[in-house]
Amino acid sequence: MSTTVSTAAQQAFKRIVVHNKLMDEPTADRLLAKEPDPEKIIQFFVQNKKIKPELGQQLLTLYHRQLEKQVEAEAEAALSAAAPTAPAHVAPDDLPLLELDTDDDEVAPAAPPQAAAPARTTVAPAAAPPEQAAKRETAPATARSDKPANRALYDPTIVKILEAARAVNASDVHVKSGEIPLVRVAGALRELDNYTRMDKEKIEAGLLTLVSDSHREKFLHTNDLDFCFDGGPGLGRFRTNYLRQHRGMDGIFRLISSEVPSFEQLKLPPMVKKFTEYKQGIVLITGPKGCGKTTTLAAMVDLINKNRPEHIITIEDPIEFVHPCKKGHVNQREVGAHTGAFANALRAALREAPDVIMVGEMRDLETTSLAITAAETGHLVFATLHTPDAIRTIDRVLDVFPPKEQGQIRSMVSESMRGIVSQLLLPSTDGKSQELAVEILVNTTAIGNLIREEKTFQLRGIMQTGKRLGMQLMDDSLLELARAGKINKEEAVAVSSEQARVKKELGL
């Protein structure tokens, strides 16, 4: 940290504690002489039970916000033609009052209290109108693009946990209050080696160093936070969720590769690559959580970006893989940071001259309707759904619409649908990785007719006989993996649709 920033940090800390009458100026100066870093002072108070953890965190939040204002004010003053005669600072009225219990001489109040202390309350960093406060109480906070925390301020313990998760090729890491950190490797959760149970106060303080001040305030108000943490080149990106539960605060991190994997690395069938060659229509990538839908979408977008000079718009929540412009021109929009909702961004995209639109998830009627409309009007649309197979995907899309619109929507889907890719990740027999099982539907005249005539239950038979067109049933993919010894036969049977047939085919 530079000398200027260090001075600003100490001034911000001193102004807060003096203004709130936590201590007088000489006491604050003595503390800063012993320990120049205000964050370590606050952490010391919490760890030694001089102040309660939740109020220590509020003090830390206020300190970060005040420091940011202090640095900005000093920067503006330095650029001014008239040099300031005193250090730039924020007016005392901008600082809320705190009340912190203490029994140590080092943090004695500057003056004895004049009256009995009022009842303690949870102090928010800033007041909000009643209607805004009510909204925060009923909806989880979704943190979006914001000024990231300084890398130097990241808690080293949390950083080491994330680095260890990458080292063991984990897909997820769970940082849990009062527990040993967990990693998900090859689909199974296990404790991270060389770690013991972690103190909940240290976990909360550490996790909150990864977010900006505004994100920290959102979490303290709602106890939920959803965002993408970018730790930089040495650490990478993580799709992240913070929550508060009965033991304390937890952080769940989904690891995102720094580079988009290729089709060969993902072991995707050739037909999936062919779906990227269309000029218009809609392609759906489906499957349960954690089956690699986002990664497959990223690989498809990256392939188009490499090979075609086209305008690609992605609408995501949050942005995970970052696509630099290659042969194509890519605009990535994040719900909350760059647009209000998927539907808003889709509606705007129709006027932004895209060739390809990628929708992170079709969550509601309006988004689904706009995605189908975009495919009908000459765009190539990729989207995801949480459905297990192609037949139920089509039924889910159609069931979103009211009965009076069903006929028209069936006709639109039968014409605009290019294909459906349903995915499933299963543990490999060696327990060191996961194998991808895939179901593929390719829209043909026969399939289009069945969709229009409300006979989707007959699609399975056409898919079974359509292998030469690139179609494949999930059960057939499972059989292929089990016969090759890549997954356990019992696992294949457990997740299959026609268990009796799969058992017979595998000789069980």
Secondary structure as the mmCIF struct_conf table of DSSP 4:
data_model
#
loop_
_struct_conf.conf_type_id
_struct_conf.id
_struct_conf.beg_label_comp_id
_struct_conf.beg_label_asym_id
_struct_conf.beg_label_seq_id
_struct_conf.end_label_comp_id
_struct_conf.end_label_asym_id
_struct_conf.end_label_seq_id
HELX_RH_AL_P HELX_RH_AL_P1 THR A 3 HIS A 19
TURN_TY1_P TURN_TY1_P1 ASN A 20 LYS A 21
BEND BEND1 LEU A 22 MET A 23
HELX_RH_AL_P HELX_RH_AL_P2 GLU A 25 LYS A 34
HELX_RH_AL_P HELX_RH_AL_P3 PRO A 38 GLN A 47
TURN_TY1_P TURN_TY1_P2 ASN A 48 LYS A 49
BEND BEND2 LYS A 50 ILE A 51
HELX_RH_AL_P HELX_RH_AL_P4 PRO A 53 LEU A 79
BEND BEND3 SER A 80 ALA A 82
HELX_LH_PP_P HELX_LH_PP_P1 ALA A 83 PRO A 84
BEND BEND4 THR A 85 ALA A 86
HELX_RH_3T_P HELX_RH_3T_P1 PRO A 92 ASP A 94
BEND BEND5 LEU A 95 LEU A 95
HELX_LH_PP_P HELX_LH_PP_P2 PRO A 96 LEU A 97
HELX_RH_3T_P HELX_RH_3T_P2 ASP A 105 VAL A 107
BEND BEND6 ALA A 110 ALA A 111
BEND BEND7 GLN A 114 ALA A 115
HELX_LH_PP_P HELX_LH_PP_P3 ALA A 116 ARG A 120
HELX_LH_PP_P HELX_LH_PP_P4 THR A 122 ALA A 124
BEND BEND8 PRO A 125 ALA A 126
HELX_RH_AL_P HELX_RH_AL_P5 PRO A 130 THR A 138
BEND BEND9 ALA A 139 ALA A 139
STRN STRN1 ALA A 141 THR A 142
BEND BEND10 SER A 145 SER A 145
HELX_LH_PP_P HELX_LH_PP_P5 LYS A 147 ASN A 150
HELX_RH_3T_P HELX_RH_3T_P3 ARG A 151 LEU A 153
BEND BEND11 TYR A 154 TYR A 154
HELX_RH_AL_P HELX_RH_AL_P6 PRO A 156 ALA A 167
TURN_TY1_P TURN_TY1_P3 VAL A 168 ASN A 169
BEND BEND12 SER A 171 SER A 171
STRN STRN2 ASP A 172 VAL A 175
TURN_TY1_P TURN_TY1_P4 SER A 177 GLY A 178
BEND BEND13 GLU A 179 GLU A 179
STRN STRN3 LEU A 182 VAL A 185
TURN_TY1_P TURN_TY1_P5 ALA A 186 GLY A 187
STRN STRN4 ALA A 188 GLU A 191
HELX_LH_PP_P HELX_LH_PP_P6 LEU A 192 LEU A 192
TURN_TY1_P TURN_TY1_P6 ASP A 193 ASN A 194
HELX_RH_AL_P HELX_RH_AL_P7 LYS A 200 LEU A 208
TURN_TY1_P TURN_TY1_P7 THR A 209 LEU A 210
BEND BEND14 VAL A 211 VAL A 211
HELX_RH_AL_P HELX_RH_AL_P8 ASP A 213 THR A 222
BEND BEND15 ASN A 223 ASN A 223
STRN STRN5 ASP A 224 ASP A 230
TURN_TY1_P TURN_TY1_P8 PRO A 233 LEU A 235
STRN STRN6 ARG A 237 GLN A 245
TURN_TY1_P TURN_TY1_P9 HIS A 246 ARG A 247
STRN STRN7 GLY A 248 ILE A 256
BEND BEND16 SER A 258 GLU A 259
HELX_LH_PP_P HELX_LH_PP_P7 VAL A 260 SER A 262
HELX_RH_AL_P HELX_RH_AL_P9 PHE A 263 LEU A 266
TURN_TY1_P TURN_TY1_P10 LYS A 267 LYS A 267
HELX_RH_AL_P HELX_RH_AL_P10 PRO A 270 LYS A 274
HELX_RH_3T_P HELX_RH_3T_P4 PHE A 275 GLU A 277
BEND BEND17 LYS A 279 GLN A 280
STRN STRN8 GLY A 281 THR A 286
BEND BEND18 PRO A 288 PRO A 288
TURN_TY1_P TURN_TY1_P11 LYS A 289 GLY A 290
BEND BEND19 CYS A 291 GLY A 292
HELX_RH_AL_P HELX_RH_AL_P11 LYS A 293 ASN A 307
STRN STRN9 HIS A 311 GLU A 316
BEND BEND20 ASP A 317 PRO A 318
BEND BEND21 PHE A 321 PHE A 321
BEND BEND22 LYS A 326 GLY A 328
STRN STRN10 HIS A 329 GLU A 334
STRN STRN11 VAL A 335 VAL A 335
TURN_TY1_P TURN_TY1_P12 GLY A 336 HIS A 338
STRN STRN12 THR A 339 THR A 339
BEND BEND23 GLY A 340 GLY A 340
HELX_RH_AL_P HELX_RH_AL_P12 PHE A 342 ALA A 349
TURN_TY1_P TURN_TY1_P13 LEU A 350 ARG A 351
BEND BEND24 GLU A 352 GLU A 352
BEND BEND25 ASP A 355 ASP A 355
STRN STRN13 VAL A 356 VAL A 359
BEND BEND26 GLY A 360 GLY A 360
BEND BEND27 ASP A 364 ASP A 364
HELX_RH_AL_P HELX_RH_AL_P13 LEU A 365 GLU A 376
TURN_TY1_P TURN_TY1_P14 THR A 377 GLY A 378
STRN STRN14 LEU A 380 LEU A 385
BEND BEND28 PRO A 388 ASP A 389
HELX_RH_AL_P HELX_RH_AL_P14 ALA A 390 ASP A 399
TURN_TY1_P TURN_TY1_P15 VAL A 400 VAL A 400
BEND BEND29 PHE A 401 PHE A 401
HELX_RH_3T_P HELX_RH_3T_P5 PRO A 403 GLU A 405
HELX_RH_AL_P HELX_RH_AL_P15 GLN A 406 SER A 416
STRN STRN15 MET A 417 PRO A 427
TURN_TY1_P TURN_TY1_P16 THR A 429 ASP A 430
BEND BEND30 GLY A 431 SER A 433
STRN STRN16 GLN A 434 VAL A 442
HELX_RH_AL_P HELX_RH_AL_P16 THR A 445 ARG A 452
TURN_TY1_P TURN_TY1_P17 GLU A 453 GLU A 454
HELX_RH_3T_P HELX_RH_3T_P6 THR A 456 GLN A 458
HELX_RH_AL_P HELX_RH_AL_P17 LEU A 459 GLN A 464
TURN_TY1_P TURN_TY1_P18 THR A 465 THR A 465
HELX_RH_3T_P HELX_RH_3T_P7 LYS A 467 LEU A 469
TURN_TY1_P TURN_TY1_P19 GLY A 470 GLY A 470
STRN STRN17 GLN A 472 GLN A 472
HELX_RH_AL_P HELX_RH_AL_P18 MET A 474 ARG A 483
TURN_TY1_P TURN_TY1_P20 ALA A 484 GLY A 485
BEND BEND31 LYS A 486 ILE A 487
HELX_RH_AL_P HELX_RH_AL_P19 LYS A 489 VAL A 495
BEND BEND32 SER A 497 GLU A 498
HELX_RH_AL_P HELX_RH_AL_P20 GLN A 499 LEU A 506
TURN_TY1_P TURN_TY1_P21 GLY A 507 GLY A 507
#
